[in-house]
Amino acid sequence: MEKIIRRYSAYFPRWCQAFGDHEPDPVGEARAVEWLVGADSVGVIVLPEIRYRLMHELLGENHPEIEFQRRSIRLNRHHYDEVEVLGHPGYAALRELLLGSEEAHMFLAYHLIYPPGTRIIAVSRKPPLGLLYKEMAPLTVSVFE
């Protein structure tokens, strides 16, 4: 199933809205990926060396090809199937959000409980604040049951 994710970038670099209430990942800091699951959104915090590549691929000008399988992701030519990350309930929540939403929105966010400069790649059922973000070209993703 193909889904459209509307993407947003901040008008001013490093400006973000807060992610909002969520369940912290109890062992997230010990892994390369930390999942945040909220009522209407799912976020991911990744290590700085991975974050730059993901942000460039997902929120850059190019249109990446993304496929979400039950236990793997393909981002362009890179295939990720690390069970420790993709078997996590946060990944399942992201797939469910994509499968169960008419529209999804992707943007960078932050939260006060994480160290300064931490950015969260957020996917939400609701768009971000129009005062902080401008819409970019949408992203088409394939989500498989």
LOZASE-748027 format. One line per 8 residues: number of its first residue (from 1); their letters; for each residue x, y, z of N, C-alpha, C. Coordinates in steps of 0.2 Angstrom, whole numbers, plus 5000, padded with zeros to 4 digits. Example, Ala and Ser with C-alpha at 12.3 -4.5 7.8 and 13.67 -1.06 7.14 Angstrom:
// residues 2
1) as) 5066:4972:5039:5062:4978:5039:5066:4984:5039 | 5064:4989:5035:5068:4995:5036:5064:5000:5039
***
This chain:
// residues 145
1) mekiirry) 5004:4994:5000:5000:5000:5000:5004:5006:5000 | 5003:5011:4996:5007:5017:4995:5003:5022:5000 | 5007:5026:5004:5005:5031:5008:5009:5038:5006 | 5006:5043:5007:5009:5050:5006:5010:5053:5013 | 5017:5054:5014:5019:5058:5020:5020:5065:5018 | 5017:5070:5021:5018:5077:5020:5024:5079:5024 | 5029:5082:5021:5035:5084:5025:5036:5091:5026 | 5039:5093:5031:5040:5100:5033:5047:5101:5036
9) sayfprwc) 5049:5107:5034:5056:5110:5037:5054:5116:5040 | 5058:5118:5045:5058:5124:5049:5060:5130:5045 | 5056:5135:5046:5058:5142:5043:5065:5144:5045 | 5067:5143:5051:5073:5145:5054:5077:5138:5056 | 5083:5137:5055:5087:5131:5057:5086:5131:5064 | 5086:5124:5066:5086:5122:5073:5079:5124:5077 | 5074:5127:5074:5068:5129:5077:5064:5122:5077 | 5060:5120:5082:5056:5115:5082:5050:5116:5087
17) qafgdhep) 5045:5112:5086:5040:5112:5091:5041:5106:5095 | 5038:5106:5101:5039:5100:5106:5036:5094:5104 | 5039:5088:5105:5036:5082:5103:5029:5081:5106 | 5029:5082:5113:5022:5081:5117:5023:5075:5121 | 5017:5074:5124:5017:5068:5129:5019:5061:5125 | 5023:5057:5128:5024:5051:5125:5027:5046:5131 | 5027:5040:5129:5030:5035:5133:5038:5034:5131 | 5042:5036:5136:5049:5035:5135:5051:5028:5134
25) dpvgeara) 5056:5027:5129:5059:5020:5128:5063:5018:5134 | 5061:5013:5138:5065:5012:5144:5072:5010:5143 | 5074:5007:5138:5081:5006:5137:5084:5009:5130 | 5081:5015:5128:5082:5018:5122:5089:5021:5122 | 5092:5024:5127:5098:5027:5127:5104:5022:5126 | 5102:5015:5127:5108:5010:5126:5108:5008:5119 | 5104:5010:5115:5103:5008:5108:5105:5014:5103 | 5106:5012:5097:5107:5017:5091:5100:5021:5090
33) vewlvgad) 5094:5018:5091:5088:5021:5090:5084:5021:5096 | 5081:5026:5098:5076:5027:5103:5069:5029:5101 | 5064:5025:5102:5058:5026:5100:5054:5030:5105 | 5049:5035:5103:5045:5039:5107:5038:5038:5104 | 5033:5035:5108:5027:5034:5105:5022:5038:5109 | 5018:5042:5106:5013:5047:5108:5006:5045:5106 | 5001:5049:5108:4994:5047:5106:4993:5047:5098 | 4996:5052:5095:4995:5053:5088:5001:5054:5084
41) svgvivlp) 5007:5052:5087:5013:5053:5084:5018:5047:5086 | 5023:5046:5082:5029:5042:5084:5035:5045:5082 | 5040:5045:5086:5046:5049:5085:5052:5044:5086 | 5057:5046:5083:5063:5042:5084:5069:5047:5085 | 5073:5045:5090:5080:5048:5091:5085:5043:5089 | 5090:5046:5085:5095:5041:5082:5102:5044:5084 | 5107:5040:5084:5114:5043:5085:5116:5048:5080 | 5120:5053:5083:5121:5059:5078:5124:5057:5071
49) eiryrlmh) 5128:5051:5071:5131:5049:5065:5126:5047:5060 | 5121:5044:5063:5115:5041:5058:5110:5047:5057 | 5109:5051:5062:5104:5056:5061:5105:5061:5055 | 5111:5063:5054:5113:5067:5048:5111:5064:5041 | 5112:5058:5041:5111:5054:5034:5103:5053:5034 | 5100:5051:5039:5092:5051:5039:5089:5057:5038 | 5091:5063:5041:5088:5069:5040:5089:5071:5033 | 5095:5070:5030:5096:5072:5023:5092:5068:5018
57) ellgenhp) 5091:5062:5020:5087:5057:5015:5080:5059:5016 | 5077:5059:5022:5070:5060:5023:5068:5067:5023 | 5071:5072:5025:5069:5079:5025:5073:5083:5020 | 5077:5080:5016:5081:5084:5011:5076:5085:5004 | 5080:5088:4999:5076:5090:4993:5075:5084:4989 | 5079:5079:4989:5078:5072:4985:5072:5069:4988 | 5069:5064:4984:5063:5060:4985:5065:5053:4986 | 5067:5051:4992:5069:5044:4993:5063:5039:4992
65) eiefqrrs) 5066:5033:4991:5061:5027:4991:5061:5024:4997 | 5055:5023:5000:5055:5020:5007:5050:5014:5007 | 5052:5008:5009:5047:5003:5010:5047:5001:5017 | 5041:5000:5020:5041:4998:5027:5038:4990:5027 | 5042:4986:5029:5039:4979:5030:5038:4978:5037 | 5036:4972:5039:5035:4970:5046:5041:4971:5050 | 5047:4968:5047:5053:4968:5051:5059:4971:5047 | 5057:4975:5042:5063:4978:5039:5061:4985:5035
73) irlnrhhy) 5066:4989:5034:5065:4995:5030:5070:4995:5025 | 5067:4998:5019:5072:4999:5014:5072:5007:5012 | 5077:5010:5013:5078:5017:5011:5083:5018:5005 | 5080:5019:5000:5084:5019:4993:5087:5012:4993 | 5094:5012:4992:5097:5005:4991:5099:5002:4998 | 5098:5005:5003:5100:5003:5010:5094:4999:5013 | 5096:4992:5015:5091:4988:5018:5092:4987:5025 | 5088:4988:5029:5089:4988:5037:5084:4982:5039
81) devevlgh) 5087:4977:5042:5083:4972:5045:5085:4970:5052 | 5088:4975:5056:5090:4974:5063:5084:4972:5067 | 5084:4966:5069:5078:4964:5073:5077:4968:5080 | 5083:4970:5083:5083:4973:5089:5079:4980:5089 | 5080:4983:5083:5077:4990:5082:5070:4989:5079 | 5069:4985:5073:5063:4984:5070:5058:4980:5073 | 5060:4976:5078:5056:4972:5082:5053:4975:5088 | 5055:4982:5089:5053:4986:5094:5045:4988:5093
89) pgyaalre) 5042:4989:5099:5035:4991:5098:5034:4998:5095 | 5039:5002:5096:5039:5009:5092:5039:5008:5085 | 5043:5003:5082:5042:5002:5075:5035:5000:5073 | 5033:4995:5077:5026:4993:5075:5021:4999:5076 | 5022:5003:5081:5017:5009:5081:5018:5014:5075 | 5024:5014:5073:5025:5018:5067:5021:5015:5061 | 5022:5009:5060:5018:5005:5054:5011:5006:5055 | 5008:5005:5061:5001:5006:5062:4999:5013:5061
97) lllgseea) 5003:5018:5063:5001:5025:5061:5000:5026:5054 | 5005:5023:5050:5005:5024:5043:4999:5020:5040 | 4998:5014:5042:4993:5010:5039:4986:5013:5041 | 4985:5016:5047:4979:5018:5049:4977:5025:5048 | 4981:5029:5045:4980:5036:5044:4978:5038:5037 | 4974:5043:5036:4973:5045:5029:4979:5049:5027 | 4982:5053:5032:4987:5058:5030:4992:5057:5036 | 4999:5058:5034:5004:5058:5040:5008:5064:5038
105) hmflayhl) 5012:5066:5043:5016:5072:5043:5022:5071:5046 | 5028:5073:5043:5035:5071:5045:5038:5078:5046 | 5041:5079:5052:5045:5085:5054:5050:5084:5060 | 5054:5088:5061:5059:5088:5067:5056:5091:5073 | 5057:5088:5078:5054:5090:5085:5059:5090:5090 | 5058:5092:5096:5062:5091:5102:5058:5090:5108 | 5061:5089:5113:5058:5088:5120:5063:5090:5125 | 5060:5093:5130:5064:5096:5136:5068:5090:5140
113) iyppgtri) 5065:5084:5140:5068:5079:5144:5074:5076:5141 | 5076:5078:5135:5082:5075:5131:5087:5081:5131 | 5093:5079:5130:5099:5084:5131:5098:5089:5125 | 5100:5095:5127:5100:5101:5122:5103:5098:5115 | 5099:5100:5110:5102:5099:5103:5099:5092:5100 | 5096:5088:5105:5093:5082:5102:5087:5083:5098 | 5087:5080:5092:5081:5081:5087:5077:5074:5087 | 5071:5075:5086:5067:5069:5085:5064:5069:5078
121) iavsrkpp) 5065:5064:5074:5061:5064:5068:5054:5061:5070 | 5049:5065:5069:5042:5064:5071:5038:5063:5065 | 5034:5058:5065:5028:5056:5061:5022:5057:5065 | 5017:5061:5062:5011:5062:5066:5005:5062:5062 | 4999:5061:5065:4993:5061:5061:4991:5069:5060 | 4994:5073:5064:4992:5080:5064:4998:5084:5061 | 4997:5089:5057:5002:5093:5055:5006:5097:5060 | 5012:5099:5059:5015:5104:5064:5013:5111:5064
129) lgllykem) 5015:5115:5068:5013:5122:5069:5015:5126:5062 | 5010:5129:5059:5011:5133:5053:5016:5138:5054 | 5017:5141:5060:5021:5147:5061:5028:5145:5061 | 5030:5138:5062:5037:5136:5063:5039:5133:5057 | 5035:5129:5053:5037:5125:5048:5033:5127:5041 | 5037:5126:5036:5034:5126:5029:5034:5119:5026 | 5029:5118:5022:5028:5112:5018:5033:5111:5013 | 5036:5105:5012:5040:5103:5007:5036:5098:5002
137) apltvsvf) 5040:5095:4997:5037:5090:4993:5035:5084:4997 | 5030:5081:4996:5028:5075:5000:5032:5069:4998 | 5032:5064:5002:5036:5058:5002:5031:5052:5001 | 5032:5048:4996:5028:5042:4995:5032:5036:4998 | 5028:5033:5002:5031:5027:5005:5027:5021:5004 | 5030:5015:5004:5026:5009:5003:5026:5005:5010 | 5020:5003:5012:5019:5000:5018:5016:4993:5017 | 5019:4988:5019:5017:4981:5017:5014:4978:5024
145) e) 5008:4975:5023:5005:4972:5029:5009:4966:5032
***
